[in-house]
Amino acid sequence: MKHFRKSVVIPTVLLIYLAVMAYMGREKLFAGNYFEYFGILIVTLLCIAILYFTMRKQEQIRERKQRELEEMEQRQQESGNDEVSSRK
């Protein structure tokens, strides 16, 4: 099973929700409230985009820290092996 990242799943769910709300709110559009209808859509899309990029950046930082930790542990194991072999 493929693991989907939170930075993709959450904004996707919010986009689907926004599409449903835009469909349900089309009466405002038909009533002539173009600015309100499209304004809300644009602001919501901007919020979703900001959320996506923020979550993606956090994931990248988390992955980088995890990689650095694994590299540090590997170096410690290698240096520990070198000490044991030099004692013999």
C-alpha positions as CSV (number, residue, x, y, z in Angstrom):
1,M,0.0,0.0,0.0
2,K,1.4,3.4,-1.0
3,H,1.9,5.9,1.8
4,F,0.5,9.3,0.9
5,R,2.0,12.4,2.5
6,K,0.0,14.6,4.7
7,S,1.0,17.6,2.7
8,V,-0.8,16.1,-0.3
9,V,-3.8,14.5,1.4
10,I,-5.0,17.4,3.5
11,P,-5.0,20.0,0.8
12,T,-6.6,17.6,-1.6
13,V,-9.5,17.0,0.8
14,L,-9.8,20.7,1.3
15,L,-9.9,21.3,-2.4
16,I,-12.7,18.7,-2.8
17,Y,-14.6,20.4,0.1
18,L,-14.1,23.8,-1.6
19,A,-15.5,22.4,-4.9
20,V,-18.6,21.1,-3.1
21,M,-19.1,24.4,-1.3
22,A,-18.6,26.4,-4.5
23,Y,-21.3,24.2,-6.2
24,M,-23.6,24.7,-3.2
25,G,-23.0,28.5,-3.2
26,R,-23.6,29.0,-6.9
27,E,-26.8,30.8,-6.0
28,K,-24.7,33.8,-4.9
29,L,-23.1,33.7,-8.3
30,F,-26.4,33.6,-10.1
31,A,-27.7,36.4,-7.9
32,G,-24.9,38.6,-9.2
33,N,-22.6,38.6,-6.2
34,Y,-19.5,37.8,-8.4
35,F,-17.0,39.6,-6.1
36,E,-18.2,37.8,-3.0
37,Y,-18.3,34.4,-4.7
38,F,-15.0,34.5,-6.5
39,G,-13.3,36.4,-3.6
40,I,-14.1,33.7,-1.2
41,L,-12.9,31.0,-3.7
42,I,-9.6,32.8,-4.3
43,V,-8.9,33.5,-0.7
44,T,-9.6,29.9,0.2
45,L,-7.4,28.6,-2.7
46,L,-4.6,30.9,-1.4
47,C,-5.0,29.5,2.1
48,I,-4.8,25.9,0.8
49,A,-1.7,26.7,-1.3
50,I,0.0,28.3,1.7
51,L,-0.9,25.2,3.8
52,Y,0.5,22.9,1.2
53,F,3.8,24.7,1.0
54,T,4.1,25.0,4.7
55,M,3.4,21.3,5.3
56,R,5.8,20.3,2.5
57,K,8.6,22.4,4.0
58,Q,8.0,20.9,7.5
59,E,8.2,17.4,5.9
60,Q,11.5,18.3,4.1
61,I,13.0,19.5,7.4
62,R,11.8,16.4,9.2
63,E,13.3,14.1,6.5
64,R,16.6,16.0,6.5
65,K,16.9,15.7,10.3
66,Q,16.1,12.0,10.1
67,R,18.7,11.5,7.4
68,E,21.3,13.4,9.4
69,L,20.6,11.3,12.5
70,E,20.9,8.1,10.5
71,E,24.2,9.3,9.1
72,M,25.5,10.2,12.5
73,E,24.6,6.8,13.9
74,Q,26.2,5.1,11.0
75,R,29.5,7.1,11.5
76,Q,29.4,6.3,15.2
77,Q,29.0,2.6,14.5
78,E,31.9,2.7,11.9
79,S,34.1,4.5,14.4
80,G,33.2,2.0,17.1
81,N,34.2,-0.9,14.7
82,D,37.5,0.8,13.9
83,E,38.4,1.1,17.6
84,V,37.6,-2.6,18.2
85,S,39.7,-3.7,15.2
86,S,42.7,-1.4,16.2
87,R,42.7,-3.0,19.7
88,K,43.3,-6.5,18.3
